[in-house]
Amino acid sequence: PITWSVILPYSLGLVVISFLVSAVVDLPYIKMADLEFASEVSATNDPNSKSTKRHSKKKLMELFLLLLLTMATVLGIEMLSTLNMVVIICIVSLLFPLIWSIINRKLSGYVQELKLHFSETLPRIKSEAVLFFVAGFFSAAFVQTNISPTIIFSVKQLFGEFTIGIAYLIILVIFIAAVVGLHPIVTVTILATSIDPNLLGFSPEYFAVLLLTSWGISNTISPATAVNNLLANYWGINVMKVSLQWNYKYSIIMALILPLYLKIMNL
C-alpha cells in the first residue's frame, strides 16, 4: 500500500549513488576511451570534430531532459488521479512520444518507429512476457505452501533485530538466483507477495526500495535479463562476460551500500 511518489526521493538518491559508483568503477575505461577519441580526432584532423562533439552533448542533454519530463509527467498524473501506476505508464508511453513528435514535426519518424515496434520489438520480448507469467505462477505457488511464516521465523531467530543483516540476506538471495539464471522478476515477486515486511522489522517503503534496487542491481549480473542478452548478441560475445565479468564490481559495491543507505535515510 505505497505510492511511487513516496519512494521516489529515496530512489533518486540511489540513482545518484549508482552513477557515482559506476563512474568510479569504469574510470580506467572512460579515460581510455577519451584518449582513443582524442587520438582519432588528431589523426583525422577533422575540422568538424568539435561541432560533432557539441552536437553529441546537445543530444545527450535533450535525452536527459526528456527523461526528467517523462518522469515528472508520470508522477504528476499519479498525484492528480486515482489511476494505477501500470496504467499511467502505458498511457504516457503511448502519448508522450506522439505529442513530442508532433511538436518537433517528426511524425513520419514516429510512424516508422511504431511499425518497427510492432514488427520487430514486440516479437523479441515474448520471453519477457513469459517471465511475468512464470513469476506470477511461482509466487502464487509459494504463498500456497504456507512456508513463508517458517522462513520469517527462521530469519528472525538468526538475526533478531539486526535488520541490516536481514536486508543483506535478501539481497544475497536475489543475487544468487540472478547469477544462476533465474530472472530477478521471479525472486522479487515471490518476496513481495509472500513476506510481510513488518514482521521483519521493515516498513513497507523500506522493503519496496530494497526489493526494487536489488532487482535493478541484480539485472546487471543476471544472464537471464533481456538487456544483457541484447548487448551480448549485438557485440557477438558470451552473455556471461557481459553480465558477470563486466558488472560484478559495480553490483557488489552497490549491494554493500544499499542497506547502509536505507539505514541512514531512516526509511
N, C-alpha and C positions, 0 to 999 in steps of 0.2 A: 504493500500500500504506500508507495512513494512515487513522486513525480520527478521527471528528468530535471526540472529547474532546481530542485533541492540538491541533487548530487552534482549538478553541472560545475559549480565553483571548485569543488574538490577534484573533479575530473580534469578541469583545466590546469590546476596546479600540477597534476601528474603528467599532463601533456608537456608542460614546460620542462619538468624534470627529465622526461623522456627525450626531448630534443637535446638537452644538455648532455645526457649520458651517451646518446648515440653519436653526438659530435665528438666527445672525448674519445670514445672507443674507436671511431673511424678517422680520427685526426691524421694519422700517418697516410691513409689512403686519400684523404682530402688534399693534403699537401702535395702528394704525388700527382694527383690529377691536375692541380693548379700548375705544377711545374711542366707537365706534359702539354697542357693547353698553351702556356706561355712559350714553350719551345716551338710548338706548331705555328703559332702566330708569327714568331720571329723568323722561322724558316720560310714560310709562305710570303711574308711581308705584305699581307693583305691589308689594304688601306681601309677596308670596310669592317675589319675585325672589331674595332671599338664600337661601331654602331650596332654590330651584331650582338655584342655583349650587352649593350644598353637595351636593345630590343628584348633579349632574354630576361634581363632583370625586370623589365616592364611587364612582360607576360607572367613572370613569377609573382609579382606584386598583384596583378589582376586576379590570378588564381587564389592567392591568399585572401583578398578582399571578397571574392565570390564565396569562398568557404565560410567566412565570417557572416556574410549576408544571408547565406542559406541557413546557417545555424541560428541566427537571430530570428529568421522567419519562422522556423520550426518552433523555437522557444516562445515566440510571440503568440502563435496560434494555440499552443498548449495552454498558455496562461489565460487566453481570452475565450477559449472554447472548452467543451467537455469531450472533445474527440479523443479517441485512443491514439497513443503515440505512433503506433504502426500505421494507422490510417493517415495521420498527419504527414508522416514521411513519404507515404505513397503519393499523396496529393501534391506535396512540394516537389517531389522527384519528377512528376509529370508536368506540372505547370511552370515551375521556375525556369527550366531550360527553354521552354517555349516562349515565355514572356521575354527572357533575356535575348533570345534570337531575334524576336520581332523588334525589340528596341535597337539592336545593333544591325538590323536589316540583313540578317543572315539566315532567313527562314529556310532557304533551299538547302543549306548545310545541315540544318536541324532535321529536315525531312530525310536527307540522305543517311544521317546517323541513326535515325529512327528505324529506317529499313534494315540497316546493318544490325541493329539491336535485335530485331525480330528474327532475322535470317541467320545470324552467327552467334550473338552473345547468349540469347536465351537457350538455344540447344546445348551450349557448352556448360551451362550451370545446372543441368539436370541432376548431377551428382550432389550439388548443394541442396537441392530440393529434397532429395532422398535422405540426406543427412538430417534435415529438420524432422522428417517422419521418424527416422531411427531414434533421434533424441527424444521425441515425444513418447515413443514406444518404450524405450529403456527407462525413462523417468517414471512413467505410469507403472511399469512392472516393478520398479524398485520401491515405489510407495506401497504397492500392494503386498510386498513381502513383510512389511512391518519390522524391517531390520533397522530402520532409522533410529528409533529410541535406543536400541542396543549400541549403535555406533556413537551416538551422542553421549550416552552414559560412559562408554569406554574412554572417549576423548576427555571428558570432564575428570574421570578418575586419573588419567595420565597427566593432564596439565593443570587441573584445578582452576584457579582464577587467572592463570598466566595466559591471557588472551592472545598476546603476540605469538606465543608458541603454537596456539591453535591456528592462527592465521597462516603461519609458515607451513604447518601441516597441510592445510587446504591448498595452498599454492603448490606444494610439492606433489600432491595427488593430481592436480590439474596438469602440472608439468610432465610428470611421468607418463600419464595417459596420452598426452600430446606427442611425446617423443616416440612412444611405441606405435603410434599411428591412429589413435582414437581422436577424432576431431574434438576440439575444446567445447563445441556446442553440446555434445552429448554429456560430458562430465559436468559442465556448468549447469545444464538444465536439470540433471539429477540432483545436484547440490541445492539449487534454488527451490526446487519443488518438494524436496523431502526433508529439509532441515529448517527448524525454527531458529533463527539467529539469536533470539532472546535466551534460549536455553544454553547457548554457548557463551553468553555474556556480550553479544554484539547487538548494536542497534540495526534495524533493517537497512538504514542508509550505509552504515559501515560494511555490512555484508554485501550489499549491492555493488559498492565501489570495489570491494575486494574481489568479487567474482568477475566483474566487468574488466578490471585491469589485469587480473590473472589470465583471463581469456585473451585479451589483447596481446599480452607479452608472450603467452604460450603459442599464439598464432605464428610468431616468428621462428619458432623451433620445431613446429609440427610439420612432418612430411605429408600430412593429410589435408592441409589447408589449400584453398584454391590459389592464393597469391603466390605461395612458394612453388607450386607446380607450374603456374603460369610463367614465372621467371626462369625456372629450370628448363622448360620447353623452349622459351624464347632464346636462351643462350646456349641450348644444347648441352647442358651439364646435368649431373646427377642431382636429384632433389634433396638428398641428404647433405650435399655440400652447401646448398643454399640455406637450408633450414638450420642445421647444427653447426657446421664449420664456420659459417659467416656470422651467425647470430647468437651463439651461445654466451659470449661475454656480456653482450648487451642484456640478454634475458636474465642472466644470473644477477647482475648488478641491480636491475630494476626489481627483481623478486626480493632482494635483500632490503631495498629501500622502501617498498610498498607498505608493509605493516608498521614500520617506524614512522612513515609519513602520516598514516592514518591515526597513529597514537598521538603525534604532535598536533594534528588538526582537531583532536578530541571529538571525532565524529561519532 
